[in-house]
Amino acid sequence: MIKPDGLNLIYNSITSNLLKGQALIDGQYKDIEIQKTELTSNSVKVFLYLDESFVGQITNYRLITIAGKVFLERSENIAKNNTKGLLVLFEIVLQEG
């Protein structure tokens, strides 16, 4: 079992190395601020929020590290308009092997 100190170590390592999120909208990556991060008993969650100013066909999301590298990436296919925001969740499940 991963102990609380171990969970905090993993959480801090991940979150301190994340810079931003990005969404591929109509073929161009747009930067998105990380809205919040959360540690649960078995996962690290990273939330991105695309407000009403992000409009178009979204086909990909990714998290970018402070070194400018892609940490996580996820495909999507959603048409977003300017009437609502969109909350995106990346969840890193922690499991002892």
N, C-alpha and C positions, 0 to 999 in steps of 0.2 A: 504494500500500500504506500502510495506517495504521501508523505507527511506534509502538514501545513507549511513548514519552512521550505520544503522542496517545491510545493506548488507556488509559493511566493517567489522563489528563485526563478522558476520557469516563466511565470507571469512577467516579472520585472525584466528578464532577459528579452522576452519577445516585445513587450510594449516600449521599452526604452530604445529599441532599434527600429521602430516603425516611424516613418516620416509622414506618409499621406496615403490616401486611396486614389484610385483613378477609375473612371468609367469610359468605355469605348462607345461614344455616341455619334452616330452617323459617320463612322469611320475615323473619328479623331478622339484621342484620349484627352479627357478633361480631369483636372485635379480636383480632389474632394478632401476636405479636412476630415480627420477621424473624429467622429462625434463623441464616442466614449469607448472605454474598454472595461471589461468586467471579468473577474475571476470567480468561477463556481467551484464546486467540490471536484469536478473532473474535466473542466474545460477553461479555455481562454476565449473570450468573445470580443470581437472587434466590430464596432458599429460605424457605418458610414451613412450620412443623410444627404440625399440629393433633394434640394429644395425646388421650388417652382421654376427657378431659372434654368434648370437642366431639362431640355426638351429634345426629343428625337428617339431614334431606334437604338436601344442599348443592347450590345451583344457581348460585352465582357466587363468584368470588374477585376481589379487587382490591388494588392497592398504593396507599397514601395517602401524599402528600407532606407535608413539614413545614408547608406552607401550607394543608393540609387539603383538597387537590384530589386527584381520582382520576388517577393516572399511567398505570396499566395495569389492564385488566379482562379477565376470561376467564369464559365460561359453562361450566358443568359440570352434571352431573346424577348425583349419587352418594348413596347411602344410607350413612351412617357410623354404626357402633355404638361401644360403649365397650370393645371387646376389643382394638382396635389403634389406633395413631396413623396419621396420613396426612401424607406429605411432598408439598408442592406446589412446583412449579418454574415461575418466570417466566424466560424466556430472551430477552434482547434481542440479536439478531444484528447485528453491526456489519459493514457492507459498503460499500466505497468504490464510488461510482457512475461 
